[in-house]
Amino acid sequence: MKTVLKSRQLQGDQSGVLVDVTPRTAGWEFIRFTVRRLAAGETWRTRARGEECCVVLLRGSGEVAIDREAPRTFGPRADVFASYPHAVYLPHGHGAAFRASEVSEIAECRAPSEMPLEPKLVGPRDCGFEIRGGGNATRQIVDILSPQFPAHRLMLCEVFTPSGNWSSYPPHKHDVDNPPVEVDLEEIYYYRMRDADGYGFQRLYTADGARDATVKVVHGDVVLIRDGYHPFVTAYGYDAYYLNVLAGERRSMAASDDPKYAALRAAWPPPDPRVPVVPRP
């Protein structure tokens, strides 16, 4: 099965689906992921049935009405590098309507669930803030649905990596159910680049050496992490963003570092002064 999926190219401000990942096409159990463009004035409705859903605004602005509540402002966000995210969490049995006031793009992140939970509008001030790593492995983490958020399976965060820096480093994995050390998770990396010519590389490898591949990623690419270690580096001159979507039987970010590189975590140099890439609100 494919590891890297390319976004569909739409003309101008044409609305439609840019990328769609289903459990069947991914060859896994939990995550469904869709990126959708809405034209100005367009309304898109969804309802979570037998699943939970988190919708993240990637660019644009508009209004969102959860269930029968009055519409509330959703955005604005010029692009992912301009400001912190806006999102809405919809558990099983709840729905929402989004009306775009300008051309907008949203990421729909879904996982199976019938747990009775409460919907929630997640604003920029509700999101987390972390500077992780050091030196040229410094990156910014913005939690949207952290493990502490009252959801069933889904966990989401945005990661901003300055040009030339490494991310998801030291290499780590989460493909074994061994809590509290590690839990088995499916994961998506959805990439956007500050510049259209930007690119980076993601290494995907297993400890036994049975698989070791390096893939080039550009704006709009989706990488499916089914198992193994998966570090990323962005090319010099190009800031990178990726939306992480994770889900599994356990709601935890517990992961294991590759033992060959694990010691690097204890000896980070000072953080890269270019981080944060996006100021905290």
KAZI-V632790 format. One record per residue. N is the residue number from 0. RES is the residue in three letters. PSI is psi in degrees with one decimal (999 if undefined). OMEGA is omega in radians with two decimals (* if undefined). Layout:
n->N res->RES psi->PSI omega->OMEGA
n->N res->RES psi->PSI omega->OMEGA
//
This chain:
n->0 res->MET psi->153.4 omega->-3.11
n->1 res->LYS psi->146.9 omega->3.07
n->2 res->THR psi->-34.7 omega->-3.14
n->3 res->VAL psi->127.4 omega->3.10
n->4 res->LEU psi->137.5 omega->-3.12
n->5 res->LYS psi->145.9 omega->3.07
n->6 res->SER psi->146.9 omega->3.02
n->7 res->ARG psi->142.4 omega->3.11
n->8 res->GLN psi->117.4 omega->3.11
n->9 res->LEU psi->149.1 omega->-3.12
n->10 res->GLN psi->130.2 omega->3.03
n->11 res->GLY psi->-123.1 omega->-3.14
n->12 res->ASP psi->25.1 omega->3.14
n->13 res->GLN psi->137.1 omega->3.12
n->14 res->SER psi->159.0 omega->3.13
n->15 res->GLY psi->-178.4 omega->-3.13
n->16 res->VAL psi->127.7 omega->3.13
n->17 res->LEU psi->-38.3 omega->3.12
n->18 res->VAL psi->146.4 omega->-3.11
n->19 res->ASP psi->121.4 omega->3.12
n->20 res->VAL psi->123.5 omega->3.08
n->21 res->THR psi->159.7 omega->3.06
n->22 res->PRO psi->-34.9 omega->-3.14
n->23 res->ARG psi->-46.8 omega->-3.12
n->24 res->THR psi->-28.4 omega->3.14
n->25 res->ALA psi->-20.3 omega->-3.10
n->26 res->GLY psi->34.4 omega->3.10
n->27 res->TRP psi->-167.6 omega->-2.92
n->28 res->GLU psi->-32.5 omega->-2.85
n->29 res->PHE psi->-55.6 omega->-2.87
n->30 res->ILE psi->132.3 omega->2.86
n->31 res->ARG psi->136.9 omega->-3.03
n->32 res->PHE psi->128.3 omega->-3.13
n->33 res->THR psi->136.8 omega->2.98
n->34 res->VAL psi->129.7 omega->-2.99
n->35 res->ARG psi->138.8 omega->3.03
n->36 res->ARG psi->133.6 omega->3.11
n->37 res->LEU psi->131.2 omega->3.07
n->38 res->ALA psi->158.5 omega->3.10
n->39 res->ALA psi->129.6 omega->-3.13
n->40 res->GLY psi->-7.7 omega->-3.11
n->41 res->GLU psi->143.5 omega->3.07
n->42 res->THR psi->131.5 omega->3.10
n->43 res->TRP psi->131.2 omega->-3.11
n->44 res->ARG psi->144.3 omega->3.09
n->45 res->THR psi->156.1 omega->3.05
n->46 res->ARG psi->136.1 omega->3.13
n->47 res->ALA psi->112.7 omega->3.12
n->48 res->ARG psi->112.3 omega->-3.09
n->49 res->GLY psi->22.3 omega->-3.13
n->50 res->GLU psi->168.8 omega->2.92
n->51 res->GLU psi->153.0 omega->-3.03
n->52 res->CYS psi->137.4 omega->2.98
n->53 res->CYS psi->124.6 omega->-3.14
n->54 res->VAL psi->124.7 omega->-3.10
n->55 res->VAL psi->130.3 omega->3.07
n->56 res->LEU psi->119.9 omega->3.12
n->57 res->LEU psi->-37.5 omega->3.02
n->58 res->ARG psi->154.3 omega->3.11
n->59 res->GLY psi->-161.0 omega->3.14
n->60 res->SER psi->165.8 omega->3.12
n->61 res->GLY psi->-148.6 omega->3.12
n->62 res->GLU psi->152.1 omega->3.05
n->63 res->VAL psi->135.2 omega->3.06
n->64 res->ALA psi->118.8 omega->3.13
n->65 res->ILE psi->126.7 omega->-3.08
n->66 res->ASP psi->-121.7 omega->-3.12
n->67 res->ARG psi->16.8 omega->3.13
n->68 res->GLU psi->162.6 omega->3.07
n->69 res->ALA psi->147.1 omega->3.13
n->70 res->PRO psi->144.8 omega->3.07
n->71 res->ARG psi->155.9 omega->-3.12
n->72 res->THR psi->136.8 omega->3.12
n->73 res->PHE psi->102.3 omega->-3.03
n->74 res->GLY psi->-162.9 omega->0.06
n->75 res->PRO psi->163.0 omega->3.04
n->76 res->ARG psi->108.3 omega->-3.08
n->77 res->ALA psi->-40.6 omega->3.00
n->78 res->ASP psi->178.5 omega->-3.03
n->79 res->VAL psi->-21.0 omega->-3.14
n->80 res->PHE psi->-5.5 omega->-3.05
n->81 res->ALA psi->-31.6 omega->-3.03
n->82 res->SER psi->172.5 omega->3.12
n->83 res->TYR psi->161.1 omega->-3.05
n->84 res->PRO psi->156.7 omega->2.88
n->85 res->HIS psi->139.4 omega->-3.12
n->86 res->ALA psi->164.1 omega->3.03
n->87 res->VAL psi->132.6 omega->3.13
n->88 res->TYR psi->127.1 omega->-3.12
n->89 res->LEU psi->107.8 omega->3.05
n->90 res->PRO psi->175.6 omega->3.13
n->91 res->HIS psi->130.8 omega->3.08
n->92 res->GLY psi->-3.1 omega->-3.10
n->93 res->HIS psi->152.7 omega->-3.12
n->94 res->GLY psi->174.3 omega->3.14
n->95 res->ALA psi->155.3 omega->3.03
n->96 res->ALA psi->130.5 omega->-3.14
n->97 res->PHE psi->127.9 omega->3.05
n->98 res->ARG psi->120.6 omega->-3.09
n->99 res->ALA psi->128.2 omega->3.08
n->100 res->SER psi->-12.0 omega->3.04
n->101 res->GLU psi->174.3 omega->3.09
n->102 res->VAL psi->125.1 omega->-3.04
n->103 res->SER psi->153.3 omega->3.07
n->104 res->GLU psi->134.7 omega->-3.09
n->105 res->ILE psi->149.2 omega->3.03
n->106 res->ALA psi->125.4 omega->3.09
n->107 res->GLU psi->121.3 omega->-3.10
n->108 res->CYS psi->122.9 omega->-3.01
n->109 res->ARG psi->151.6 omega->3.03
n->110 res->ALA psi->150.8 omega->-3.13
n->111 res->PRO psi->137.9 omega->3.11
n->112 res->SER psi->141.5 omega->2.96
n->113 res->GLU psi->18.6 omega->-3.12
n->114 res->MET psi->131.7 omega->3.13
n->115 res->PRO psi->102.8 omega->-3.11
n->116 res->LEU psi->176.8 omega->-3.08
n->117 res->GLU psi->137.4 omega->3.03
n->118 res->PRO psi->156.4 omega->-3.10
n->119 res->LYS psi->135.3 omega->2.98
n->120 res->LEU psi->125.9 omega->-3.09
n->121 res->VAL psi->113.0 omega->3.13
n->122 res->GLY psi->171.4 omega->3.14
n->123 res->PRO psi->-37.9 omega->-3.12
n->124 res->ARG psi->-10.7 omega->3.09
n->125 res->ASP psi->-10.9 omega->-3.04
n->126 res->CYS psi->158.3 omega->-3.08
n->127 res->GLY psi->176.3 omega->-3.14
n->128 res->PHE psi->122.1 omega->3.10
n->129 res->GLU psi->135.6 omega->2.96
n->130 res->ILE psi->118.6 omega->-3.03
n->131 res->ARG psi->146.0 omega->3.09
n->132 res->GLY psi->-158.2 omega->-3.13
n->133 res->GLY psi->165.8 omega->3.14
n->134 res->GLY psi->-136.1 omega->3.13
n->135 res->ASN psi->22.3 omega->2.93
n->136 res->ALA psi->24.7 omega->3.10
n->137 res->THR psi->137.2 omega->3.06
n->138 res->ARG psi->165.5 omega->-3.10
n->139 res->GLN psi->131.6 omega->3.13
n->140 res->ILE psi->128.2 omega->3.10
n->141 res->VAL psi->102.8 omega->3.13
n->142 res->ASP psi->133.6 omega->3.01
n->143 res->ILE psi->-54.8 omega->3.00
n->144 res->LEU psi->92.0 omega->3.11
n->145 res->SER psi->170.1 omega->3.06
n->146 res->PRO psi->-22.1 omega->3.13
n->147 res->GLN psi->-14.2 omega->3.14
n->148 res->PHE psi->138.7 omega->-3.09
n->149 res->PRO psi->74.3 omega->3.04
n->150 res->ALA psi->177.0 omega->-3.09
n->151 res->HIS psi->-58.2 omega->-3.08
n->152 res->ARG psi->-38.2 omega->-2.98
n->153 res->LEU psi->139.5 omega->2.94
n->154 res->MET psi->135.6 omega->-3.10
n->155 res->LEU psi->141.9 omega->2.96
n->156 res->CYS psi->158.2 omega->3.02
n->157 res->GLU psi->139.8 omega->-3.12
n->158 res->VAL psi->127.7 omega->-3.14
n->159 res->PHE psi->122.5 omega->-3.08
n->160 res->THR psi->116.5 omega->3.13
n->161 res->PRO psi->157.6 omega->-3.08
n->162 res->SER psi->136.0 omega->3.10
n->163 res->GLY psi->-3.2 omega->-3.06
n->164 res->ASN psi->158.3 omega->3.04
n->165 res->TRP psi->152.9 omega->3.13
n->166 res->SER psi->163.9 omega->-3.02
n->167 res->SER psi->48.1 omega->-3.03
n->168 res->TYR psi->137.1 omega->0.01
n->169 res->PRO psi->156.7 omega->3.12
n->170 res->PRO psi->135.8 omega->-3.13
n->171 res->HIS psi->165.5 omega->3.09
n->172 res->LYS psi->161.6 omega->3.07
n->173 res->HIS psi->71.4 omega->-3.09
n->174 res->ASP psi->11.7 omega->3.13
n->175 res->VAL psi->135.8 omega->3.10
n->176 res->ASP psi->93.0 omega->-3.10
n->177 res->ASN psi->61.3 omega->-3.11
n->178 res->PRO psi->149.8 omega->0.05
n->179 res->PRO psi->5.1 omega->-3.07
n->180 res->VAL psi->-41.6 omega->-3.05
n->181 res->GLU psi->145.5 omega->3.03
n->182 res->VAL psi->156.3 omega->-3.08
n->183 res->ASP psi->117.4 omega->-3.09
n->184 res->LEU psi->143.2 omega->2.86
n->185 res->GLU psi->149.8 omega->-3.09
n->186 res->GLU psi->142.8 omega->3.04
n->187 res->ILE psi->136.9 omega->2.92
n->188 res->TYR psi->114.8 omega->3.08
n->189 res->TYR psi->116.6 omega->-2.97
n->190 res->TYR psi->142.1 omega->2.88
n->191 res->ARG psi->144.0 omega->-3.14
n->192 res->MET psi->144.2 omega->3.12
n->193 res->ARG psi->-32.9 omega->-3.14
n->194 res->ASP psi->142.4 omega->-3.09
n->195 res->ALA psi->-26.3 omega->-3.14
n->196 res->ASP psi->-0.3 omega->-3.08
n->197 res->GLY psi->153.9 omega->3.09
n->198 res->TYR psi->167.9 omega->3.08
n->199 res->GLY psi->-178.0 omega->-3.14
n->200 res->PHE psi->138.3 omega->3.06
n->201 res->GLN psi->126.7 omega->3.08
n->202 res->ARG psi->136.2 omega->-3.14
n->203 res->LEU psi->111.1 omega->-3.07
n->204 res->TYR psi->156.8 omega->3.12
n->205 res->THR psi->157.1 omega->-3.06
n->206 res->ALA psi->-31.3 omega->-3.10
n->207 res->ASP psi->-1.9 omega->3.13
n->208 res->GLY psi->3.5 omega->-3.13
n->209 res->ALA psi->-27.1 omega->3.10
n->210 res->ARG psi->132.2 omega->3.10
n->211 res->ASP psi->101.5 omega->-3.09
n->212 res->ALA psi->147.9 omega->3.03
n->213 res->THR psi->125.6 omega->-3.07
n->214 res->VAL psi->142.0 omega->3.04
n->215 res->LYS psi->136.4 omega->3.10
n->216 res->VAL psi->142.8 omega->3.11
n->217 res->VAL psi->179.9 omega->-3.12
n->218 res->HIS psi->125.7 omega->3.08
n->219 res->GLY psi->-6.0 omega->-3.12
n->220 res->ASP psi->150.1 omega->3.03
n->221 res->VAL psi->128.7 omega->3.05
n->222 res->VAL psi->129.8 omega->3.14
n->223 res->LEU psi->118.9 omega->3.14
n->224 res->ILE psi->103.8 omega->-3.12
n->225 res->ARG psi->-32.9 omega->3.12
n->226 res->ASP psi->174.2 omega->3.03
n->227 res->GLY psi->-179.4 omega->-3.13
n->228 res->TYR psi->151.2 omega->-2.99
n->229 res->HIS psi->62.2 omega->3.10
n->230 res->PRO psi->161.0 omega->-3.10
n->231 res->PHE psi->146.4 omega->3.01
n->232 res->VAL psi->138.2 omega->3.11
n->233 res->THR psi->146.9 omega->-3.07
n->234 res->ALA psi->150.6 omega->3.07
n->235 res->TYR psi->134.7 omega->3.12
n->236 res->GLY psi->-4.2 omega->-3.04
n->237 res->TYR psi->109.6 omega->3.04
n->238 res->ASP psi->140.9 omega->-3.10
n->239 res->ALA psi->150.8 omega->3.07
n->240 res->TYR psi->141.7 omega->2.87
n->241 res->TYR psi->142.8 omega->3.03
n->242 res->LEU psi->119.2 omega->3.07
n->243 res->ASN psi->127.2 omega->3.02
n->244 res->VAL psi->123.6 omega->-3.11
n->245 res->LEU psi->147.5 omega->3.07
n->246 res->ALA psi->148.9 omega->3.10
n->247 res->GLY psi->-166.6 omega->3.12
n->248 res->GLU psi->-29.9 omega->-3.13
n->249 res->ARG psi->142.4 omega->-3.12
n->250 res->ARG psi->85.3 omega->-3.09
n->251 res->SER psi->148.9 omega->3.07
n->252 res->MET psi->13.7 omega->-3.09
n->253 res->ALA psi->128.0 omega->-3.09
n->254 res->ALA psi->160.8 omega->3.13
n->255 res->SER psi->129.8 omega->3.05
n->256 res->ASP psi->150.7 omega->2.96
n->257 res->ASP psi->119.5 omega->-3.06
n->258 res->PRO psi->-23.0 omega->3.13
n->259 res->LYS psi->-24.7 omega->-3.06
n->260 res->TYR psi->0.8 omega->-3.02
n->261 res->ALA psi->-31.7 omega->-3.09
n->262 res->ALA psi->-19.6 omega->3.14
n->263 res->LEU psi->-28.3 omega->-3.10
n->264 res->ARG psi->-29.5 omega->-3.09
n->265 res->ALA psi->-0.4 omega->-3.06
n->266 res->ALA psi->40.1 omega->-3.14
n->267 res->TRP psi->138.4 omega->2.93
n->268 res->PRO psi->178.0 omega->3.12
n->269 res->PRO psi->152.7 omega->-3.12
n->270 res->PRO psi->151.0 omega->3.06
n->271 res->ASP psi->125.2 omega->-3.09
n->272 res->PRO psi->-8.9 omega->3.10
n->273 res->ARG psi->-7.2 omega->3.13
n->274 res->VAL psi->135.2 omega->0.20
n->275 res->PRO psi->144.5 omega->3.06
n->276 res->VAL psi->-39.9 omega->3.11
n->277 res->VAL psi->121.1 omega->-3.11
n->278 res->PRO psi->143.2 omega->3.08
n->279 res->ARG psi->134.3 omega->-3.14
n->280 res->PRO psi->999 omega->*
//
